[in-house]
Amino acid sequence: MSDKQPEGAGESGEFEQPSVPDDVWERFARDTERDIRSSAPKEPSARARMVTERLRQKDAKGAQPEGWRTGPAMGVPPGRAKSRAWGREMDGRAARRRRLWAILGVPVAVAVALVAVKPSLLPGDPFGTSSDASSGSPSGGASAAALPAETAPPTAAPSSAAPDTPTLDRPFAGSPAERWADGAAAIVVPKATPVGTFTSAQVAAALKRAKTLLVGANLAPGTLRGERPESALAVLDPKQPRMLDDVNSWLRAPGKKHDPLMLFSRFDPAEVRPAGDVVKVRGRMTFKAGAHASVAIHMDYTFVYPLIQADRASKAPGTTGTTETSGAPAEGSGGGSTEVARTIVRRVLDLELLDPRKYQATPGKLAITRYDQNLGNTACDVYDGFLHPQFDSAAPTGAPPTGPTTDPYDRSRDIEHSGKEACGTLSRT
């Protein structure tokens, strides 16, 4: 046996009790009492009991609360498998949305690229990229928007167009008429209403005949070539004293006091040819009850004729023909270096549809009560029954102009008794 004793043992082999200070025992007792008090069970509050009961009832029904990442439980029982299935469903929806945007995005991107390369594919001209010229258009005019129909007397002359030289492809370049309507379509017949003893149908027929007179006198191909204007003459009332007789004498033997240009637009085909197949027209037609139990019709129209010299027309590529739609003989356009001049004619006519029960009149025929005209760009003091346009490259014909300078496009100016004015110069053509 070993004689070694444990450390701290006395001579008798028994342990000696260590001495502990009083303050240590006091602190130990205090800490022990505090720990026992804090670890003792506490009764839950009323609110805590209510929340606990509500959660217990949901668990009993199998309801799963919404998660901030997993979305609504949609009534499925709790469990990780269901949560994963719901997540896969949401991933599938997102994938389908991405595929849909991919399908839609490709054609949209292609459309945007096409419009960027060619903005003219869009209807209208939202970016203002259209060219001023449009040689392929029927009127050979600019692509600028056409003016709306004239519904009231203008109060001023039209503004100046951009300076430009007329050509066969663009015979109205540099003219306000480039935005005017073409030919007979520009003569708009107003809606008919009863006037006095005349019914709407009778008034409508009279307005249609008034347009026939204007087209036949200023747009019919035969009339423009100097032929007899039969369609216009057929509208006039043969019972109107001297009117038809005077017109026939003007056509047979033109002169200063018997000038057919007072009613008809005529050109000498040996001198000039039309530059294209369009005559530009602007004006208005109105009607009201007349002073003699009649329908009074008022017409105020301006016609713009583009022309080339006949001796150069044969050198211009193209073919010659006629068109009843535009009301002008057609001259082919192309690359020929021919000069284009414009003659502008404004006409104001007053007509009457008389009641044959009260006056000596032919039913349906029209009587002329006023005819005034303003002829722009034609030789002065030449009375052979034709208009004679002046070309810059040709020597002037007729007498030198002695009258004032006027604007042939100014439709606000009164041209009553215009025949008494001296032949003047034009501010533009």
C-alpha positions in Angstrom: 0.0 0.0 0.0 1.1 3.4 -0.6 1.6 5.7 2.4 0.6 8.7 0.3 -2.5 10.6 1.6 -4.9 12.7 -0.5 -4.1 16.4 -0.5 -6.0 18.2 2.2 -6.4 15.2 4.4 -5.4 15.4 8.1 -3.4 13.1 10.1 -6.4 11.0 10.9 -7.2 10.6 7.2 -10.4 12.7 7.2 -11.0 15.9 5.1 -11.0 19.2 6.7 -14.0 21.4 6.0 -12.9 24.6 4.2 -13.9 27.8 5.7 -16.2 30.0 3.4 -16.6 33.7 4.1 -20.0 34.9 5.0 -20.4 37.4 2.1 -19.8 34.6 -0.4 -22.6 32.5 1.2 -24.9 35.5 1.2 -24.3 36.1 -2.5 -24.8 32.4 -3.4 -28.1 32.4 -1.5 -29.4 35.5 -3.3 -28.5 34.3 -6.8 -30.1 31.0 -6.2 -33.3 32.6 -5.1 -33.4 34.8 -8.2 -32.8 31.9 -10.6 -35.5 29.9 -9.0 -38.0 32.7 -9.3 -37.2 33.5 -13.0 -37.4 29.8 -14.0 -40.8 29.3 -12.4 -43.7 28.7 -15.0 -45.9 31.8 -15.7 -49.5 31.9 -16.7 -50.0 33.3 -20.4 -51.9 36.5 -20.9 -55.4 36.5 -22.4 -54.2 37.8 -25.9 -51.5 35.1 -26.0 -54.1 32.4 -25.2 -56.4 33.8 -28.0 -53.6 33.7 -30.6 -52.6 30.2 -29.5 -56.1 29.0 -29.9 -56.6 30.5 -33.4 -53.3 28.9 -34.6 -54.4 25.5 -33.1 -57.7 25.7 -35.0 -56.0 26.4 -38.3 -53.7 23.5 -37.7 -56.7 21.3 -37.0 -58.3 22.4 -40.4 -55.1 21.8 -42.3 -54.8 25.5 -43.4 -51.3 26.8 -44.3 -50.5 30.6 -43.8 -49.2 32.6 -46.7 -45.5 32.9 -47.0 -43.7 36.0 -48.2 -41.8 33.9 -50.8 -44.1 31.0 -51.5 -47.3 33.0 -52.1 -50.8 32.0 -50.9 -51.4 28.5 -49.7 -54.6 28.2 -51.8 -56.1 25.7 -49.3 -53.4 23.0 -49.6 -52.3 21.2 -46.4 -49.0 22.3 -45.0 -46.0 20.5 -46.3 -42.8 21.1 -48.2 -43.9 19.1 -51.2 -46.9 21.4 -51.8 -44.8 24.5 -51.4 -42.4 23.2 -54.0 -45.2 22.3 -56.4 -46.6 25.8 -56.1 -43.2 27.3 -56.7 -42.8 25.2 -59.8 -46.2 26.5 -61.0 -45.1 30.1 -60.6 -41.8 29.4 -62.4 -43.8 27.9 -65.3 -46.0 31.0 -65.5 -42.9 33.3 -65.5 -41.4 31.1 -68.3 -44.6 31.4 -70.3 -44.6 35.2 -69.9 -41.0 35.3 -71.1 -41.8 33.2 -74.1 -44.8 35.4 -75.0 -42.7 38.6 -74.8 -40.1 36.9 -77.0 -42.7 36.0 -79.6 -44.2 39.5 -79.6 -40.9 41.3 -79.4 -39.5 39.9 -82.6 -42.2 41.4 -85.0 -42.3 44.6 -83.0 -38.5 45.0 -83.4 -38.7 44.3 -87.1 -41.5 46.8 -87.5 -39.6 49.5 -85.7 -36.5 48.8 -87.8 -38.6 49.0 -91.1 -40.1 52.3 -90.0 -36.7 53.7 -89.1 -35.4 52.8 -92.6 -38.5 54.0 -94.4 -40.8 56.3 -92.4 -43.1 56.6 -95.4 -44.5 53.2 -94.5 -46.6 55.0 -91.7 -49.9 56.5 -92.9 -49.8 60.2 -93.3 -46.5 61.9 -92.6 -46.0 62.0 -88.8 -42.3 62.8 -89.0 -42.6 65.4 -91.8 -40.2 63.4 -94.0 -42.2 63.5 -97.2 -40.5 65.1 -100.1 -41.9 68.3 -101.6 -42.0 66.6 -105.0 -44.1 63.7 -106.0 -43.7 63.2 -109.7 -45.7 60.0 -109.6 -48.8 61.6 -108.3 -51.7 62.1 -110.8 -51.5 65.8 -110.5 -47.8 66.0 -110.8 -47.8 68.3 -107.8 -46.3 68.3 -104.4 -47.1 65.9 -101.6 -48.3 68.8 -99.4 -51.7 68.3 -98.1 -54.5 69.4 -100.4 -56.5 72.5 -99.3 -60.0 71.9 -98.2 -62.8 73.0 -100.5 -63.5 76.8 -100.5 -66.7 77.6 -98.6 -66.6 81.4 -98.2 -65.0 84.3 -100.1 -61.3 84.6 -99.4 -60.2 87.7 -97.5 -56.6 87.8 -98.8 -54.3 86.4 -101.5 -52.7 83.0 -100.9 -49.3 83.0 -99.4 -46.3 82.7 -101.7 -45.2 79.1 -102.4 -41.6 78.1 -102.2 -39.8 79.5 -105.3 -39.5 76.7 -107.9 -39.4 76.3 -111.6 -42.3 74.3 -113.2 -41.3 71.2 -115.2 -43.2 68.5 -117.1 -43.1 66.3 -114.0 -44.2 69.2 -111.7 -46.0 71.7 -113.8 -47.4 73.5 -110.7 -44.1 73.8 -108.9 -43.8 77.2 -107.1 -47.5 77.9 -107.5 -50.3 78.0 -104.8 -52.3 75.9 -107.2 -50.1 72.9 -106.4 -52.3 72.3 -103.4 -55.6 72.8 -105.3 -57.9 70.1 -106.4 -57.8 68.7 -109.9 -60.2 69.3 -112.7 -63.9 68.8 -112.5 -63.7 67.2 -109.1 -62.8 70.6 -107.7 -66.2 72.0 -108.7 -68.4 70.9 -105.7 -72.1 71.1 -106.1 -73.8 72.2 -102.9 -76.7 70.2 -101.3 -80.0 71.2 -102.8 -82.9 72.6 -100.8 -86.3 73.8 -102.0 -86.3 77.4 -103.3 -89.7 79.2 -103.8 -91.8 77.1 -106.1 -88.9 74.9 -107.0 -88.4 71.5 -105.3 -85.1 70.1 -104.1 -84.9 67.8 -107.1 -85.4 70.8 -109.5 -82.7 72.8 -107.7 -80.4 69.9 -107.7 -80.8 69.5 -111.4 -80.1 73.2 -112.0 -76.9 73.0 -109.9 -75.7 70.0 -111.9 -76.3 71.9 -115.1 -74.4 74.8 -113.8 -71.4 72.6 -113.2 -71.8 71.1 -116.7 -71.6 74.6 -118.1 -68.5 75.4 -116.2 -66.7 72.2 -117.1 -67.8 72.4 -120.7 -66.5 76.0 -121.0 -63.2 75.6 -119.1 -62.1 72.0 -118.8 -63.5 70.0 -121.8 -60.6 68.9 -124.0 -62.4 70.0 -127.2 -63.1 73.4 -125.8 -59.5 73.9 -124.8 -58.4 72.9 -128.3 -60.6 75.7 -129.8 -63.5 73.5 -130.8 -67.1 74.4 -130.3 -68.2 74.0 -126.6 -71.4 72.0 -127.3 -71.9 70.7 -123.8 -71.8 74.2 -122.4 -74.1 75.7 -125.0 -76.7 72.9 -124.4 -77.2 74.2 -120.9 -78.2 77.8 -121.9 -81.8 78.8 -122.4 -82.5 79.5 -126.0 -85.3 81.8 -125.0 -83.0 84.2 -123.2 -82.9 87.3 -125.5 -79.7 87.5 -127.6 -77.5 85.4 -125.3 -77.1 82.3 -127.5 -76.9 84.5 -130.7 -74.1 86.6 -129.2 -72.2 83.5 -128.1 -72.5 81.9 -131.5 -71.2 85.2 -133.2 -68.2 85.2 -130.8 -67.3 81.7 -131.8 -67.7 82.4 -135.6 -65.9 85.7 -135.8 -63.8 86.6 -132.7 -63.0 90.2 -132.1 -62.5 92.8 -129.4 -66.2 93.2 -128.7 -67.0 89.6 -129.7 -64.5 87.6 -127.8 -65.3 84.0 -126.9 -62.7 84.2 -124.1 -65.4 86.1 -122.1 -67.0 82.6 -121.5 -64.6 80.0 -122.7 -61.0 79.0 -122.2 -59.4 78.2 -125.5 -55.8 77.7 -126.8 -54.4 77.5 -130.3 -53.1 73.9 -130.7 -50.6 75.1 -133.3 -49.0 77.3 -130.6 -49.2 75.5 -127.2 -50.0 72.1 -125.8 -51.0 71.1 -122.2 -48.1 70.1 -119.9 -49.6 67.0 -118.4 -53.3 66.1 -118.0 -54.3 68.2 -115.1 -55.9 71.6 -114.7 -55.9 72.9 -111.2 -59.2 74.5 -110.0 -60.4 76.3 -106.9 -63.6 78.1 -106.1 -67.2 77.7 -104.9 -70.8 77.5 -106.0 -73.7 78.9 -104.0 -77.4 79.4 -104.6 -80.4 81.3 -103.2 -83.8 82.6 -104.1 -83.6 85.1 -107.0 -85.3 88.4 -107.5 -87.6 87.0 -110.3 -89.1 84.0 -108.5 -86.0 82.1 -109.6 -83.1 80.1 -108.3 -80.0 82.3 -108.4 -76.8 80.4 -108.8 -73.4 82.1 -108.2 -70.1 80.6 -109.3 -66.6 81.9 -108.7 -63.7 79.7 -109.9 -60.0 80.0 -110.9 -58.4 77.7 -113.4 -54.7 77.2 -113.8 -53.4 75.7 -117.1 -49.8 74.5 -117.5 -48.6 74.6 -121.0 -45.6 74.0 -123.3 -44.8 75.4 -126.7 -46.2 73.3 -129.5 -43.0 73.3 -131.6 -41.2 71.7 -128.6 -43.9 69.3 -127.6 -42.9 66.8 -130.2 -39.4 66.6 -128.7 -40.7 65.7 -125.3 -40.9 61.9 -124.6 -44.4 60.5 -124.2 -47.7 60.3 -126.0 -50.5 62.6 -126.6 -54.1 61.8 -125.7 -57.2 63.2 -123.9 -58.8 62.6 -120.6 -62.4 63.5 -119.8 -61.7 63.0 -116.0 -59.3 65.9 -115.7 -60.8 67.9 -118.4 -57.6 68.6 -120.4 -55.8 67.1 -123.3 -52.9 64.9 -122.1 -49.3 65.6 -123.1 -46.8 62.9 -122.1 -44.2 64.0 -119.6 -40.6 62.8 -119.4 -37.1 63.9 -119.4 -37.5 66.5 -122.2 -36.0 70.0 -121.4 -39.2 71.9 -122.3 -40.2 75.1 -120.6 -43.6 75.2 -118.8 -45.7 78.3 -118.5 -49.0 78.8 -116.7 -52.1 80.7 -117.7 -54.5 81.6 -114.9 -58.2 82.3 -115.6 -60.7 83.4 -113.1 -64.4 83.4 -113.9 -67.4 84.7 -112.0 -70.8 83.7 -113.4 -74.4 84.4 -112.2 -77.1 82.1 -113.5 -80.9 81.9 -113.1 -83.4 79.1 -113.2 -86.7 80.9 -114.1 -90.2 79.6 -113.5 -91.6 79.0 -117.0 -95.1 79.5 -115.6 -94.2 83.2 -114.9 -91.6 83.9 -117.5 -90.7 82.9 -121.1 -88.2 80.3 -120.2 -87.3 76.8 -121.2 -87.9 74.3 -118.3 -84.6 73.2 -116.9 -82.4 75.6 -118.9 -80.3 78.3 -117.4 -80.0 82.0 -118.2 -76.7 83.9 -117.8 -77.1 87.2 -115.9 -73.4 88.0 -115.3 -70.1 86.9 -116.7 -66.8 88.5 -115.6 -63.3 87.1 -116.1 -59.7 87.8 -115.3 -57.1 86.4 -117.7 -53.5 86.0 -116.4 -50.5 85.4 -118.7 -51.9 86.0 -122.1 -50.8 88.4 -124.8 -52.3 91.9 -124.5 -54.7 93.3 -127.1 -54.9 90.1 -129.2 -58.5 89.2 -130.0 -58.4 86.0 -132.1 -60.4 84.0 -129.7 -57.4 82.2 -128.1 -55.3 82.6 -125.0 -51.6 83.2 -125.7 -49.3 82.3 -122.8 -46.0 84.1 -122.6 -42.8 82.0 -122.3 -39.6 83.4 -120.8 -37.5 81.8 -123.6 -39.8 83.3 -126.4 -40.1 86.8 -127.7 -43.2 88.6 -126.2 -46.3 88.9 -128.4 -49.1 91.4 -128.4 -48.9 95.0 -127.0 -46.8 95.9 -124.0 -48.8 95.8 -120.8 -49.9 99.2 -119.5 -52.2 98.3 -116.6 -51.3 97.7 -112.9 -49.5 94.7 -111.5 -52.0 92.1 -110.1 -51.8 88.7 -108.4 -53.8 86.2 -110.5 -54.2 83.9 -107.5 -55.8 86.6 -105.4 -59.4 85.4 -105.2 -60.3 88.1 -102.6 -60.2 90.8 -105.3 -63.4 91.8 -107.0 -63.2 91.4 -110.7 -66.5 93.0 -111.7 -66.2 94.8 -115.0 -62.7 93.5 -115.4 -63.0 93.8 -119.1 -62.6 97.5 -118.8 -59.3 97.3 -117.1 -56.1 97.8 -119.1 -53.9 94.8 -119.7 -51.3 94.7 -116.9 -48.5 92.6 -115.5 -48.6 89.7 -113.1 -46.8 89.4 -109.8 -46.5 85.7 -110.3 -47.8 82.8 -112.4 
